[in-house]
């Protein structure tokens, strides 16, 4: 997934908090080790803030707890992922930013596998990646089917799914391994206090982009001229090589 996090606040604070400068001294609710926490830290640093001292980060165990803290006035703002910011809007809160406003197409959810199992069953993993690429084509070309599947599997209102997935495009489900973005995110974790102990760990050695490329190449060979698969190849070249 690319993107998918937003900052929520109470309506009376929404206009003020549309400027990052006004977060100075505010209490911001976060889930520790969440994507949103890291991306927001980066945004604050770029704006000249020290995220450790210029705001108060208050850790909560779940997005639901973050929403409650903002509603009750325990915190001024909170960072949650889809669909929690849309559900929070239904309860009267407001979205001030999507974190993609600060870092476009940042990496979020990544696929991982047990190394021994991955090496032993690469053909099966390759078929799985092929299925993900085919699913992405449906996601891009058949909104109605995609919304139907998301609604059924996630047990969330169709209007929330449609709004976050397509109307305002709060995130994108994307099969690309996004090696460059993953390494950038790792560096952001290294640069953030208290996240990474072994700051020289060779993360890059654990990212395999080759099997995805093989799966995509095979589909392009089978479907010459397919615009979706061609766009994935362009994306791959920009974000992995």
C-alpha positions in Angstrom: 0.0 0.0 0.0 1.1 3.6 -0.7 -0.2 6.3 1.6 -3.3 5.7 3.7 -2.7 7.8 6.9 -4.3 11.1 7.9 -4.4 13.6 10.7 -7.7 14.1 12.5 -8.8 16.8 14.9 -11.9 18.5 16.3 -13.7 20.9 13.9 -12.8 24.0 16.0 -9.1 23.2 15.6 -9.2 22.1 12.0 -8.5 25.5 10.3 -5.6 26.3 12.7 -4.0 22.9 12.2 -3.9 23.1 8.4 -0.6 24.8 9.0 2.2 22.7 10.3 3.6 25.8 12.1 0.6 25.7 14.5 1.4 22.2 15.8 4.0 23.7 18.1 3.0 22.8 21.7 0.2 20.5 20.6 -0.6 17.0 21.8 -0.7 14.5 18.9 -2.0 11.0 19.4 -0.1 8.2 17.6 0.4 4.4 17.5 4.0 3.8 18.2 5.8 2.0 15.3 3.1 3.2 12.9 3.8 4.5 9.4 2.0 7.7 10.2 4.2 8.4 13.2 7.4 8.2 11.1 6.1 10.2 8.1 4.8 13.0 10.4 8.2 13.1 12.2 9.8 13.6 8.8 7.3 16.4 7.9 8.0 18.2 11.2 11.7 18.0 10.8 11.5 19.4 7.2 9.4 22.3 8.7 12.1 23.0 11.2 10.5 21.3 14.2 12.1 19.0 16.7 9.5 16.2 16.9 10.8 15.1 20.3 10.3 18.5 22.0 8.2 20.9 20.0 5.1 18.6 20.1 3.9 16.1 22.7 3.5 12.7 21.1 1.0 10.6 23.1 1.0 6.9 22.4 -2.2 4.8 22.2 -2.6 1.1 21.6 -5.1 1.4 18.6 -6.6 3.7 16.1 -9.9 3.5 17.9 -8.2 4.8 21.1 -6.7 7.7 19.2 -10.0 8.7 17.8 -11.5 8.6 21.3 -8.7 10.7 22.7 -9.3 13.4 20.1 -13.1 13.4 20.6 -12.6 13.7 24.4 -10.1 16.5 24.1 -7.3 14.5 25.7 -5.2 15.2 22.6 -5.4 18.0 20.0 -4.9 15.8 16.9 -4.3 12.2 16.0 -2.8 10.1 13.2 -4.8 7.2 12.0 -5.0 5.1 8.9 -7.9 4.2 6.5 -10.8 3.6 7.2 -10.4 5.1 10.7 -10.2 8.7 9.6 -13.3 8.4 7.5 -15.1 6.7 10.5 -13.9 9.5 12.7 -15.4 12.0 10.3 -18.7 10.3 10.7 -18.4 11.0 14.4 -17.8 14.7 13.8 -14.0 15.0 13.5 -12.2 16.6 10.7 -9.2 15.6 8.5 -6.5 18.3 8.3 -4.0 16.5 6.2 -3.4 13.2 4.4 0.3 12.4 5.1 0.8 12.1 1.4 0.5 15.9 1.4 4.0 15.8 3.0 5.5 12.8 1.4 3.8 11.7 -1.8 3.5 7.9 -2.5 5.3 7.0 0.7 5.6 3.3 1.4 3.2 1.7 3.9 2.3 -2.0 4.1 5.0 -4.3 2.7 4.8 -8.1 2.0 7.2 -10.2 4.0 8.0 -13.9 3.9 10.0 -16.5 5.9 13.3 -16.7 4.0 13.6 -20.5 4.1 10.0 -20.9 2.9 10.4 -18.3 0.3 13.5 -19.9 -1.2 11.9 -23.4 -1.1 8.7 -22.3 -2.8 9.6 -19.5 -5.2 7.2 -20.8 -7.9 4.3 -20.5 -5.6 5.3 -17.0 -4.4 5.7 -16.1 -8.1 2.1 -17.2 -8.8 1.0 -15.2 -5.8 2.7 -12.1 -7.1 1.2 -12.7 -10.5 -2.3 -12.8 -8.8 -1.6 -9.5 -7.1 -0.6 -7.9 -10.3 -3.8 -9.2 -12.0 -5.8 -8.0 -9.0 -4.3 -4.5 -9.4 -5.6 -4.4 -13.0 -9.1 -5.0 -11.7 -8.6 -2.4 -9.0 -7.7 0.2 -11.6 -10.3 -0.7 -14.2 -13.3 -2.0 -12.3 -14.3 0.2 -9.4 -17.6 -1.4 -8.8 -16.1 -4.9 -8.4 -13.3 -3.6 -6.3 -15.6 -1.7 -3.9 -17.8 -4.8 -3.7 -14.9 -7.0 -2.7 -13.5 -4.5 -0.2 -16.8 -4.0 1.4 -17.5 -7.7 1.8 -14.0 -8.6 3.1 -13.4 -5.6 5.4 -17.0 -5.3 6.7 -16.9 -1.5 6.2 -19.6 0.7 4.7 -19.5 0.9 1.0 -19.5 4.7 1.0 -16.3 4.7 3.2 -14.6 2.2 0.9 -15.5 4.2 -2.2 -14.5 7.5 -0.7 -11.1 6.5 0.5 -10.2 4.2 -2.4 -11.4 6.3 -5.3 -13.1 9.6 -4.6 -10.3 11.2 -2.7 -7.7 8.5 -3.3 -6.4 8.4 0.3 -4.2 5.5 -0.5 -3.3 3.2 -3.4 -3.2 -0.6 -3.2 -0.1 -1.3 -5.3 1.8 -4.6 -5.9 5.3 -3.0 -6.6 8.0 -3.9 -4.0 9.0 -0.2 -3.9 12.6 -0.8 -2.9 13.7 2.8 -2.9 10.8 3.9 -0.8 11.3 1.1 1.7 14.9 2.0 2.1 14.0 5.7 2.5 11.5 4.7 5.2 14.1 2.6 6.9 16.4 5.6 7.0 13.7 7.7 8.5 13.3 5.1 11.3 17.1 5.1 11.9 17.0 8.9 12.1 14.0 8.9 14.6 14.9 8.6 18.3 14.1 5.3 19.9 13.1 3.2 16.9 16.2 1.3 15.7 19.0 -0.1 17.9 21.1 -1.6 15.1 21.4 1.4 12.8 23.7 -0.3 10.4 21.6 -3.4 9.8 21.7 -4.4 6.1 18.0 -4.1 5.3 18.7 -3.9 1.6 20.0 -7.5 1.6 16.5 -8.6 2.6 14.5 -7.0 -0.2 13.9 -9.2 -3.2 12.6 -7.3 -6.3 13.5 -9.9 -8.9 10.6 -12.3 -8.5 8.1 -9.5 -8.9 9.8 -8.3 -12.0 9.8 -11.8 -13.4 6.1 -12.1 -12.7 5.4 -8.7 -14.3 7.5 -9.5 -17.4 5.7 -12.8 -18.0 2.3 -11.0 -17.9 3.5 -8.3 -20.3 4.7 -11.1 -22.7 1.3 -12.8 -22.4 -0.6 -9.5 -22.8 1.4 -7.2 -25.2 0.1 -3.7 -25.3 -1.7 -3.9 -22.0 -1.5 -0.3 -20.6 -1.9 -1.3 -16.9 1.0 -3.7 -17.0 3.1 -1.3 -19.0 2.5 1.4 -16.4 3.6 -1.0 -13.7 6.8 -1.6 -15.5 7.5 2.1 -15.7 6.7 2.4 -12.0 9.0 -0.5 -11.2 11.9 1.1 -13.1 11.5 4.4 -11.3 11.1 3.0 -7.8 13.4 0.0 -7.7 16.4 0.5 -10.0 
